[in-house]
Amino acid sequence: MDPQGPVLVEGPVEIVLDDGTIARSDRFLVALCTCRRSRTYPWCDTSHRRRERAQTPPEPEDRTPR
């Protein structure tokens, strides 16, 4: 299990949240959020993935004949 990723559970699933409400999913496979960054908690929306900034491409070499 990856502590930064979701837990995959075979469904259907019922989850009792901290406030007592029940979240249900009838899907055959459910990804449960473990990082609590998901906007659709308790379901995973891949918010755990690190977003890396695109690196700037290297400067092109000067190929002018001398």
PyMOL Python script that loads the backbone (N, CA, C, O; Angstrom):
from pymol import cmd

cmd.read_pdbstr("""\
ATOM      1  N   MET A   1       0.846  -1.182   0.000  1.00  0.00           N
ATOM      2  CA  MET A   1       0.000   0.000   0.000  1.00  0.00           C
ATOM      3  C   MET A   1       0.880   1.231   0.000  1.00  0.00           C
ATOM      4  O   MET A   1       1.824   1.322   0.785  1.00  0.00           O
ATOM      5  N   ASP A   2       0.579   2.183  -0.878  1.00  0.00           N
ATOM      6  CA  ASP A   2       1.311   3.441  -0.958  1.00  0.00           C
ATOM      7  C   ASP A   2       0.650   4.445  -0.020  1.00  0.00           C
ATOM      8  O   ASP A   2      -0.525   4.758  -0.208  1.00  0.00           O
ATOM      9  N   PRO A   3       1.365   4.966   0.990  1.00  0.00           N
ATOM     10  CA  PRO A   3       0.748   5.898   1.933  1.00  0.00           C
ATOM     11  C   PRO A   3       0.318   7.217   1.288  1.00  0.00           C
ATOM     12  O   PRO A   3      -0.477   7.953   1.872  1.00  0.00           O
ATOM     13  N   GLN A   4       0.826   7.524   0.105  1.00  0.00           N
ATOM     14  CA  GLN A   4       0.440   8.752  -0.584  1.00  0.00           C
ATOM     15  C   GLN A   4      -0.668   8.529  -1.605  1.00  0.00           C
ATOM     16  O   GLN A   4      -1.161   9.484  -2.206  1.00  0.00           O
ATOM     17  N   GLY A   5      -1.055   7.291  -1.800  1.00  0.00           N
ATOM     18  CA  GLY A   5      -2.056   6.989  -2.819  1.00  0.00           C
ATOM     19  C   GLY A   5      -3.323   6.429  -2.206  1.00  0.00           C
ATOM     20  O   GLY A   5      -3.449   6.341  -0.984  1.00  0.00           O
ATOM     21  N   PRO A   6      -4.262   6.051  -3.061  1.00  0.00           N
ATOM     22  CA  PRO A   6      -5.546   5.543  -2.573  1.00  0.00           C
ATOM     23  C   PRO A   6      -5.484   4.071  -2.184  1.00  0.00           C
ATOM     24  O   PRO A   6      -4.528   3.362  -2.500  1.00  0.00           O
ATOM     25  N   VAL A   7      -6.521   3.637  -1.496  1.00  0.00           N
ATOM     26  CA  VAL A   7      -6.720   2.223  -1.186  1.00  0.00           C
ATOM     27  C   VAL A   7      -7.822   1.739  -2.115  1.00  0.00           C
ATOM     28  O   VAL A   7      -8.903   2.326  -2.156  1.00  0.00           O
ATOM     29  N   LEU A   8      -7.559   0.681  -2.855  1.00  0.00           N
ATOM     30  CA  LEU A   8      -8.559   0.135  -3.768  1.00  0.00           C
ATOM     31  C   LEU A   8      -9.360  -0.938  -3.049  1.00  0.00           C
ATOM     32  O   LEU A   8      -8.793  -1.846  -2.442  1.00  0.00           O
ATOM     33  N   VAL A   9     -10.682  -0.828  -3.119  1.00  0.00           N
ATOM     34  CA  VAL A   9     -11.590  -1.739  -2.424  1.00  0.00           C
ATOM     35  C   VAL A   9     -12.624  -2.230  -3.422  1.00  0.00           C
ATOM     36  O   VAL A   9     -13.162  -1.447  -4.205  1.00  0.00           O
ATOM     37  N   GLU A  10     -12.902  -3.531  -3.393  1.00  0.00           N
ATOM     38  CA  GLU A  10     -13.962  -4.071  -4.243  1.00  0.00           C
ATOM     39  C   GLU A  10     -15.306  -3.634  -3.697  1.00  0.00           C
ATOM     40  O   GLU A  10     -15.548  -3.706  -2.492  1.00  0.00           O
ATOM     41  N   GLY A  11     -16.187  -3.178  -4.586  1.00  0.00           N
ATOM     42  CA  GLY A  11     -17.475  -2.655  -4.175  1.00  0.00           C
ATOM     43  C   GLY A  11     -18.568  -3.680  -4.319  1.00  0.00           C
ATOM     44  O   GLY A  11     -18.306  -4.818  -4.707  1.00  0.00           O
ATOM     45  N   PRO A  12     -19.787  -3.299  -4.014  1.00  0.00           N
ATOM     46  CA  PRO A  12     -20.218  -1.995  -3.531  1.00  0.00           C
ATOM     47  C   PRO A  12     -19.688  -1.707  -2.124  1.00  0.00           C
ATOM     48  O   PRO A  12     -19.372  -2.621  -1.362  1.00  0.00           O
ATOM     49  N   VAL A  13     -19.597  -0.403  -1.797  1.00  0.00           N
ATOM     50  CA  VAL A  13     -18.958   0.038  -0.555  1.00  0.00           C
ATOM     51  C   VAL A  13     -19.840   1.041   0.168  1.00  0.00           C
ATOM     52  O   VAL A  13     -20.481   1.890  -0.451  1.00  0.00           O
ATOM     53  N   GLU A  14     -19.862   0.926   1.494  1.00  0.00           N
ATOM     54  CA  GLU A  14     -20.476   1.935   2.363  1.00  0.00           C
ATOM     55  C   GLU A  14     -19.416   2.371   3.357  1.00  0.00           C
ATOM     56  O   GLU A  14     -18.814   1.540   4.037  1.00  0.00           O
ATOM     57  N   ILE A  15     -19.188   3.679   3.443  1.00  0.00           N
ATOM     58  CA  ILE A  15     -18.181   4.243   4.346  1.00  0.00           C
ATOM     59  C   ILE A  15     -18.898   5.151   5.336  1.00  0.00           C
ATOM     60  O   ILE A  15     -19.669   6.021   4.930  1.00  0.00           O
ATOM     61  N   VAL A  16     -18.653   4.957   6.630  1.00  0.00           N
ATOM     62  CA  VAL A  16     -19.199   5.845   7.651  1.00  0.00           C
ATOM     63  C   VAL A  16     -18.151   6.911   7.924  1.00  0.00           C
ATOM     64  O   VAL A  16     -17.047   6.603   8.372  1.00  0.00           O
ATOM     65  N   LEU A  17     -18.500   8.180   7.650  1.00  0.00           N
ATOM     66  CA  LEU A  17     -17.582   9.299   7.837  1.00  0.00           C
ATOM     67  C   LEU A  17     -17.551   9.744   9.294  1.00  0.00           C
ATOM     68  O   LEU A  17     -18.373   9.315  10.104  1.00  0.00           O
ATOM     69  N   ASP A  18     -16.589  10.613   9.619  1.00  0.00           N
ATOM     70  CA  ASP A  18     -16.410  11.090  10.995  1.00  0.00           C
ATOM     71  C   ASP A  18     -17.677  11.725  11.566  1.00  0.00           C
ATOM     72  O   ASP A  18     -17.950  11.602  12.760  1.00  0.00           O
ATOM     73  N   ASP A  19     -18.457  12.409  10.710  1.00  0.00           N
ATOM     74  CA  ASP A  19     -19.663  13.074  11.201  1.00  0.00           C
ATOM     75  C   ASP A  19     -20.888  12.151  11.235  1.00  0.00           C
ATOM     76  O   ASP A  19     -21.996  12.591  11.541  1.00  0.00           O
ATOM     77  N   GLY A  20     -20.677  10.863  10.919  1.00  0.00           N
ATOM     78  CA  GLY A  20     -21.759   9.892  10.989  1.00  0.00           C
ATOM     79  C   GLY A  20     -22.500   9.680   9.686  1.00  0.00           C
ATOM     80  O   GLY A  20     -23.302   8.752   9.583  1.00  0.00           O
ATOM     81  N   THR A  21     -22.255  10.513   8.689  1.00  0.00           N
ATOM     82  CA  THR A  21     -22.927  10.311   7.403  1.00  0.00           C
ATOM     83  C   THR A  21     -22.330   9.092   6.703  1.00  0.00           C
ATOM     84  O   THR A  21     -21.194   8.697   6.964  1.00  0.00           O
ATOM     85  N   ILE A  22     -23.120   8.510   5.812  1.00  0.00           N
ATOM     86  CA  ILE A  22     -22.684   7.313   5.097  1.00  0.00           C
ATOM     87  C   ILE A  22     -22.504   7.657   3.622  1.00  0.00           C
ATOM     88  O   ILE A  22     -23.410   8.181   2.974  1.00  0.00           O
ATOM     89  N   ALA A  23     -21.324   7.353   3.111  1.00  0.00           N
ATOM     90  CA  ALA A  23     -21.036   7.525   1.687  1.00  0.00           C
ATOM     91  C   ALA A  23     -21.143   6.149   1.042  1.00  0.00           C
ATOM     92  O   ALA A  23     -20.581   5.179   1.551  1.00  0.00           O
ATOM     93  N   ARG A  24     -21.864   6.059  -0.076  1.00  0.00           N
ATOM     94  CA  ARG A  24     -22.089   4.773  -0.743  1.00  0.00           C
ATOM     95  C   ARG A  24     -21.585   4.824  -2.176  1.00  0.00           C
ATOM     96  O   ARG A  24     -21.654   5.861  -2.837  1.00  0.00           O
ATOM     97  N   SER A  25     -21.082   3.702  -2.644  1.00  0.00           N
ATOM     98  CA  SER A  25     -20.699   3.550  -4.043  1.00  0.00           C
ATOM     99  C   SER A  25     -21.087   2.157  -4.498  1.00  0.00           C
ATOM    100  O   SER A  25     -20.813   1.172  -3.812  1.00  0.00           O
ATOM    101  N   ASP A  26     -21.724   2.078  -5.656  1.00  0.00           N
ATOM    102  CA  ASP A  26     -22.123   0.795  -6.222  1.00  0.00           C
ATOM    103  C   ASP A  26     -21.114   0.279  -7.245  1.00  0.00           C
ATOM    104  O   ASP A  26     -21.353  -0.750  -7.878  1.00  0.00           O
ATOM    105  N   ARG A  27     -20.013   0.963  -7.414  1.00  0.00           N
ATOM    106  CA  ARG A  27     -19.009   0.546  -8.393  1.00  0.00           C
ATOM    107  C   ARG A  27     -18.358  -0.770  -7.979  1.00  0.00           C
ATOM    108  O   ARG A  27     -18.337  -1.115  -6.797  1.00  0.00           O
ATOM    109  N   PHE A  28     -17.828  -1.503  -8.958  1.00  0.00           N
ATOM    110  CA  PHE A  28     -17.191  -2.790  -8.657  1.00  0.00           C
ATOM    111  C   PHE A  28     -15.801  -2.609  -8.055  1.00  0.00           C
ATOM    112  O   PHE A  28     -15.290  -3.532  -7.421  1.00  0.00           O
ATOM    113  N   LEU A  29     -15.172  -1.440  -8.237  1.00  0.00           N
ATOM    114  CA  LEU A  29     -13.877  -1.133  -7.637  1.00  0.00           C
ATOM    115  C   LEU A  29     -13.874   0.337  -7.259  1.00  0.00           C
ATOM    116  O   LEU A  29     -14.208   1.195  -8.076  1.00  0.00           O
ATOM    117  N   VAL A  30     -13.494   0.630  -6.014  1.00  0.00           N
ATOM    118  CA  VAL A  30     -13.542   1.991  -5.490  1.00  0.00           C
ATOM    119  C   VAL A  30     -12.158   2.377  -4.986  1.00  0.00           C
ATOM    120  O   VAL A  30     -11.480   1.574  -4.344  1.00  0.00           O
ATOM    121  N   ALA A  31     -11.733   3.618  -5.279  1.00  0.00           N
ATOM    122  CA  ALA A  31     -10.473   4.146  -4.762  1.00  0.00           C
ATOM    123  C   ALA A  31     -10.793   5.073  -3.596  1.00  0.00           C
ATOM    124  O   ALA A  31     -11.415   6.120  -3.776  1.00  0.00           O
ATOM    125  N   LEU A  32     -10.359   4.678  -2.393  1.00  0.00           N
ATOM    126  CA  LEU A  32     -10.603   5.479  -1.197  1.00  0.00           C
ATOM    127  C   LEU A  32      -9.409   6.382  -0.935  1.00  0.00           C
ATOM    128  O   LEU A  32      -8.264   5.934  -0.978  1.00  0.00           O
ATOM    129  N   CYS A  33      -9.676   7.648  -0.664  1.00  0.00           N
ATOM    130  CA  CYS A  33      -8.629   8.634  -0.422  1.00  0.00           C
ATOM    131  C   CYS A  33      -7.985   8.399   0.946  1.00  0.00           C
ATOM    132  O   CYS A  33      -8.687   8.223   1.942  1.00  0.00           O
ATOM    133  N   THR A  34      -6.657   8.397   0.993  1.00  0.00           N
ATOM    134  CA  THR A  34      -5.945   8.270   2.268  1.00  0.00           C
ATOM    135  C   THR A  34      -5.195   9.543   2.628  1.00  0.00           C
ATOM    136  O   THR A  34      -4.727   9.681   3.758  1.00  0.00           O
ATOM    137  N   CYS A  35      -5.069  10.483   1.681  1.00  0.00           N
ATOM    138  CA  CYS A  35      -4.299  11.704   1.945  1.00  0.00           C
ATOM    139  C   CYS A  35      -5.184  12.869   2.373  1.00  0.00           C
ATOM    140  O   CYS A  35      -4.681  13.883   2.856  1.00  0.00           O
ATOM    141  N   ARG A  36      -6.479  12.735   2.204  1.00  0.00           N
ATOM    142  CA  ARG A  36      -7.480  13.756   2.547  1.00  0.00           C
ATOM    143  C   ARG A  36      -7.368  15.031   1.711  1.00  0.00           C
ATOM    144  O   ARG A  36      -7.869  16.078   2.122  1.00  0.00           O
ATOM    145  N   ARG A  37      -6.724  14.962   0.552  1.00  0.00           N
ATOM    146  CA  ARG A  37      -6.655  16.117  -0.348  1.00  0.00           C
ATOM    147  C   ARG A  37      -7.774  16.104  -1.381  1.00  0.00           C
ATOM    148  O   ARG A  37      -7.958  17.084  -2.104  1.00  0.00           O
ATOM    149  N   SER A  38      -8.512  15.024  -1.460  1.00  0.00           N
ATOM    150  CA  SER A  38      -9.528  14.853  -2.483  1.00  0.00           C
ATOM    151  C   SER A  38     -10.704  15.801  -2.267  1.00  0.00           C
ATOM    152  O   SER A  38     -11.170  15.984  -1.143  1.00  0.00           O
ATOM    153  N   ARG A  39     -11.170  16.393  -3.349  1.00  0.00           N
ATOM    154  CA  ARG A  39     -12.371  17.238  -3.270  1.00  0.00           C
ATOM    155  C   ARG A  39     -13.624  16.399  -3.198  1.00  0.00           C
ATOM    156  O   ARG A  39     -14.702  16.905  -2.883  1.00  0.00           O
ATOM    157  N   THR A  40     -13.488  15.098  -3.491  1.00  0.00           N
ATOM    158  CA  THR A  40     -14.638  14.193  -3.441  1.00  0.00           C
ATOM    159  C   THR A  40     -14.474  13.178  -2.311  1.00  0.00           C
ATOM    160  O   THR A  40     -14.968  12.055  -2.409  1.00  0.00           O
ATOM    161  N   TYR A  41     -13.780  13.569  -1.234  1.00  0.00           N
ATOM    162  CA  TYR A  41     -13.513  12.680  -0.110  1.00  0.00           C
ATOM    163  C   TYR A  41     -14.809  12.030   0.353  1.00  0.00           C
ATOM    164  O   TYR A  41     -15.805  12.744   0.467  1.00  0.00           O
ATOM    165  N   PRO A  42     -14.869  10.751   0.624  1.00  0.00           N
ATOM    166  CA  PRO A  42     -13.785   9.802   0.835  1.00  0.00           C
ATOM    167  C   PRO A  42     -13.273   9.141  -0.437  1.00  0.00           C
ATOM    168  O   PRO A  42     -12.386   8.290  -0.373  1.00  0.00           O
ATOM    169  N   TRP A  43     -13.816   9.518  -1.591  1.00  0.00           N
ATOM    170  CA  TRP A  43     -13.382   8.918  -2.851  1.00  0.00           C
ATOM    171  C   TRP A  43     -12.152   9.664  -3.358  1.00  0.00           C
ATOM    172  O   TRP A  43     -12.039  10.878  -3.191  1.00  0.00           O
ATOM    173  N   CYS A  44     -11.248   8.942  -3.967  1.00  0.00           N
ATOM    174  CA  CYS A  44     -10.013   9.524  -4.486  1.00  0.00           C
ATOM    175  C   CYS A  44     -10.277  10.241  -5.811  1.00  0.00           C
ATOM    176  O   CYS A  44     -10.963   9.706  -6.682  1.00  0.00           O
ATOM    177  N   ASP A  45      -9.731  11.454  -5.963  1.00  0.00           N
ATOM    178  CA  ASP A  45      -9.814  12.164  -7.239  1.00  0.00           C
ATOM    179  C   ASP A  45      -8.421  12.436  -7.808  1.00  0.00           C
ATOM    180  O   ASP A  45      -8.257  13.318  -8.652  1.00  0.00           O
ATOM    181  N   THR A  46      -7.427  11.690  -7.353  1.00  0.00           N
ATOM    182  CA  THR A  46      -6.009  11.759  -7.754  1.00  0.00           C
ATOM    183  C   THR A  46      -5.321  13.046  -7.309  1.00  0.00           C
ATOM    184  O   THR A  46      -4.293  13.413  -7.879  1.00  0.00           O
ATOM    185  N   SER A  47      -5.854  13.738  -6.313  1.00  0.00           N
ATOM    186  CA  SER A  47      -5.189  14.935  -5.790  1.00  0.00           C
ATOM    187  C   SER A  47      -3.863  14.614  -5.115  1.00  0.00           C
ATOM    188  O   SER A  47      -3.051  15.512  -4.893  1.00  0.00           O
ATOM    189  N   HIS A  48      -3.630  13.350  -4.787  1.00  0.00           N
ATOM    190  CA  HIS A  48      -2.396  12.946  -4.124  1.00  0.00           C
ATOM    191  C   HIS A  48      -1.192  13.013  -5.063  1.00  0.00           C
ATOM    192  O   HIS A  48      -0.048  13.048  -4.609  1.00  0.00           O
ATOM    193  N   ARG A  49      -1.450  13.031  -6.359  1.00  0.00           N
ATOM    194  CA  ARG A  49      -0.342  13.055  -7.313  1.00  0.00           C
ATOM    195  C   ARG A  49       0.383  14.390  -7.226  1.00  0.00           C
ATOM    196  O   ARG A  49      -0.239  15.451  -7.182  1.00  0.00           O
ATOM    197  N   ARG A  50       1.678  14.318  -7.203  1.00  0.00           N
ATOM    198  CA  ARG A  50       2.459  15.557  -7.162  1.00  0.00           C
ATOM    199  C   ARG A  50       2.411  16.216  -8.523  1.00  0.00           C
ATOM    200  O   ARG A  50       2.543  15.568  -9.561  1.00  0.00           O
ATOM    201  N   ARG A  51       2.224  17.490  -8.488  1.00  0.00           N
ATOM    202  CA  ARG A  51       2.220  18.245  -9.740  1.00  0.00           C
ATOM    203  C   ARG A  51       3.562  18.950  -9.853  1.00  0.00           C
ATOM    204  O   ARG A  51       3.858  19.890  -9.116  1.00  0.00           O
ATOM    205  N   GLU A  52       4.360  18.474 -10.789  1.00  0.00           N
ATOM    206  CA  GLU A  52       5.673  19.063 -10.991  1.00  0.00           C
ATOM    207  C   GLU A  52       5.573  20.141 -12.056  1.00  0.00           C
ATOM    208  O   GLU A  52       4.869  19.996 -13.056  1.00  0.00           O
ATOM    209  N   ARG A  53       6.294  21.224 -11.817  1.00  0.00           N
ATOM    210  CA  ARG A  53       6.319  22.293 -12.804  1.00  0.00           C
ATOM    211  C   ARG A  53       7.131  21.850 -14.006  1.00  0.00           C
ATOM    212  O   ARG A  53       8.157  21.183 -13.873  1.00  0.00           O
ATOM    213  N   ALA A  54       6.666  22.223 -15.153  1.00  0.00           N
ATOM    214  CA  ALA A  54       7.394  21.877 -16.374  1.00  0.00           C
ATOM    215  C   ALA A  54       8.713  22.633 -16.385  1.00  0.00           C
ATOM    216  O   ALA A  54       8.754  23.840 -16.144  1.00  0.00           O
ATOM    217  N   GLN A  55       9.759  21.927 -16.661  1.00  0.00           N
ATOM    218  CA  GLN A  55      11.062  22.567 -16.691  1.00  0.00           C
ATOM    219  C   GLN A  55      11.214  23.315 -18.002  1.00  0.00           C
ATOM    220  O   GLN A  55      10.731  22.879 -19.047  1.00  0.00           O
ATOM    221  N   THR A  56      11.893  24.448 -17.927  1.00  0.00           N
ATOM    222  CA  THR A  56      12.117  25.216 -19.146  1.00  0.00           C
ATOM    223  C   THR A  56      13.102  24.464 -20.020  1.00  0.00           C
ATOM    224  O   THR A  56      14.083  23.913 -19.520  1.00  0.00           O
ATOM    225  N   PRO A  57      12.850  24.435 -21.320  1.00  0.00           N
ATOM    226  CA  PRO A  57      13.759  23.709 -22.199  1.00  0.00           C
ATOM    227  C   PRO A  57      15.133  24.385 -22.226  1.00  0.00           C
ATOM    228  O   PRO A  57      15.230  25.601 -22.059  1.00  0.00           O
ATOM    229  N   PRO A  58      16.173  23.616 -22.432  1.00  0.00           N
ATOM    230  CA  PRO A  58      17.509  24.210 -22.478  1.00  0.00           C
ATOM    231  C   PRO A  58      17.632  25.163 -23.663  1.00  0.00           C
ATOM    232  O   PRO A  58      16.973  25.000 -24.690  1.00  0.00           O
ATOM    233  N   GLU A  59      18.484  26.148 -23.492  1.00  0.00           N
ATOM    234  CA  GLU A  59      18.734  27.112 -24.570  1.00  0.00           C
ATOM    235  C   GLU A  59      19.314  26.380 -25.769  1.00  0.00           C
ATOM    236  O   GLU A  59      20.189  25.530 -25.602  1.00  0.00           O
ATOM    237  N   PRO A  60      18.847  26.690 -26.981  1.00  0.00           N
ATOM    238  CA  PRO A  60      19.431  26.032 -28.153  1.00  0.00           C
ATOM    239  C   PRO A  60      20.872  26.493 -28.357  1.00  0.00           C
ATOM    240  O   PRO A  60      21.221  27.646 -28.102  1.00  0.00           O
ATOM    241  N   GLU A  61      21.684  25.570 -28.819  1.00  0.00           N
ATOM    242  CA  GLU A  61      23.087  25.903 -29.062  1.00  0.00           C
ATOM    243  C   GLU A  61      23.190  26.766 -30.305  1.00  0.00           C
ATOM    244  O   GLU A  61      22.427  26.600 -31.257  1.00  0.00           O
ATOM    245  N   ASP A  62      24.135  27.683 -30.288  1.00  0.00           N
ATOM    246  CA  ASP A  62      24.370  28.545 -31.432  1.00  0.00           C
ATOM    247  C   ASP A  62      25.087  27.728 -32.498  1.00  0.00           C
ATOM    248  O   ASP A  62      26.209  27.272 -32.275  1.00  0.00           O
ATOM    249  N   ARG A  63      24.465  27.540 -33.636  1.00  0.00           N
ATOM    250  CA  ARG A  63      25.046  26.711 -34.696  1.00  0.00           C
ATOM    251  C   ARG A  63      25.489  27.556 -35.891  1.00  0.00           C
ATOM    252  O   ARG A  63      25.618  27.049 -37.006  1.00  0.00           O
ATOM    253  N   THR A  64      25.716  28.815 -35.654  1.00  0.00           N
ATOM    254  CA  THR A  64      26.182  29.656 -36.768  1.00  0.00           C
ATOM    255  C   THR A  64      27.649  29.352 -37.073  1.00  0.00           C
ATOM    256  O   THR A  64      28.461  29.293 -36.149  1.00  0.00           O
ATOM    257  N   PRO A  65      28.009  29.157 -38.341  1.00  0.00           N
ATOM    258  CA  PRO A  65      29.403  28.880 -38.680  1.00  0.00           C
ATOM    259  C   PRO A  65      30.285  30.079 -38.360  1.00  0.00           C
ATOM    260  O   PRO A  65      29.872  31.229 -38.510  1.00  0.00           O
ATOM    261  N   ARG A  66      31.479  29.799 -37.927  1.00  0.00           N
ATOM    262  CA  ARG A  66      32.418  30.882 -37.580  1.00  0.00           C
ATOM    263  C   ARG A  66      33.580  30.911 -38.479  1.00  0.00           C
ATOM    264  O   ARG A  66      34.460  31.758 -38.324  1.00  0.00           O
TER     265      ARG A  66
END
""", "prot")
cmd.dss("prot")
cmd.show_as("cartoon", "prot")
cmd.util.cbc("prot")
cmd.orient("prot")
